[in-house]
Structures are given as C-alpha cells and as structure tokens.
C-alpha cells in the first residue's frame, strides 16, 4: 500500500538541502526502489520533506542506506512519520 512520509529536520535550511543535492542524494532518490515523488522546503523551524513511496520499507531502506550516511558528522536520521494512503488522485490528462 502506498505511503506518504513526512520528516522535519529542526534547524536545517535550504543550504542543508543543497548540500544533500550536492552529495548526490536527489539523484539516488530518483532511482530508488518504490520512490514516487519528493516535495520539500524550509519551514519556520527547519526543513521539511514529504515523499510518496510504494511502501514504508522502501522509504526506510533508502533513508538508512543513502540519506543517513550523508548527514553531517554526529547528526542522526530524524524520525519519519508515515500515513497509509486511501486515495491517490492525479490530474486528468
């Protein structure tokens, strides 16, 4: 069942996100098993990402194998919140 994942990285900003892009995380994300989409931006308290995945397991495997190793030294993988989807509606062609 598809899941929506939300994560907030307190204290992070657009520069943090650019660092992840420069480290190749977004390129790896595009070819990750089960990945469907990513939306992110700065918030008043940090940086938030929302992603659509085929499963929680696919998302967690990517986060642990590709995102976590590229975090700054001493930083831990932030907790992710998951929602199972009942509907996925796309724009009409």
For each residue, the residues with C-beta under 8 A, 3 or more apart:
1: 55 84 85
2: 36 52 53 54 55 84 85 88
3: 52 53 54 55 56 59 82 83 84 85
4: 50 51 52 53 82 83 85
5: 49 50 51 52 53 56 59 80 81 82
6: 48 49 50 80 81 83
7: 48 49 78 79 80 81
8: 43 45 46 47 48 78
9: 12 16 46 47 48 49 78
10: 45 46 78
11: 45 46
12: 9 16 17 46 47
13: 16 17 42 46 47
14: 17 18 41 42 47
15: 18 19
16: 9 12 13 19 20 47
17: 12 13 14 20 21 40 42 47
18: 14 15 21 22
19: 15 16 22 23
20: 16 17 23 25 26 67 70
21: 17 18 24 25 26
22: 18 19
23: 19 20 70
24: 21 27 28 70
25: 20 21 28 29 66 67 70
26: 20 21 29 30 38
27: 24 30 31
28: 24 25 31 32 62 66
29: 25 26 32 35 38 62 66
30: 26 27 35
31: 27 28 35
32: 28 29 35 58 62 66
33: 54 58 61 62
34: 53 54 55 57 58 59 62
35: 29 30 31 32 38 51 52 53 54 58 62
36: 2 51 52 53 54
37: 51 52
38: 26 29 35 49 50 51 52
39: 49 50 51
40: 17 47 48 49 50
41: 14 47 48
42: 13 14 17 46 47 48
43: 8 46 47 48
44:
45: 8 10 11
46: 8 9 10 11 12 13 42 43
47: 8 9 12 13 14 16 17 40 41 42 43
48: 6 7 8 9 40 41 42 43
49: 5 6 7 9 38 39 40
50: 4 5 6 38 39 40
51: 4 5 35 36 37 38 39 59
52: 2 3 4 5 35 36 37 38 85 88
53: 2 3 4 5 34 35 36 56 58 59
54: 2 3 33 34 35 36 58
55: 1 2 3 34 58 59
56: 3 5 53 59 60 82
57: 34 60 61
58: 32 33 34 35 53 54 55 61 62
59: 3 5 34 51 53 55 56 62 63 80 82
60: 56 57 63 64 80
61: 33 57 58 64 65
62: 28 29 32 33 34 35 58 59 65 66 67
63: 59 60 66 67 68 77 80
64: 60 61 67 68 77
65: 61 62 68 69
66: 25 28 29 32 62 63 69 70
67: 20 25 62 63 64 70 71 77
68: 63 64 65 71 76 77
69: 65 66
70: 20 23 24 25 66 67
71: 67 68 75 76 77
72: 75
73:
74:
75: 71 72
76: 68 71
77: 63 64 67 68 71
78: 7 8 9 10
79: 7
80: 5 6 7 59 60 63
81: 5 6 7
82: 3 4 5 56 59
83: 3 4 6
84: 1 2 3
85: 1 2 3 4 52 88
86:
87:
88: 2 52 85
89:
90:
91:
92:
93:
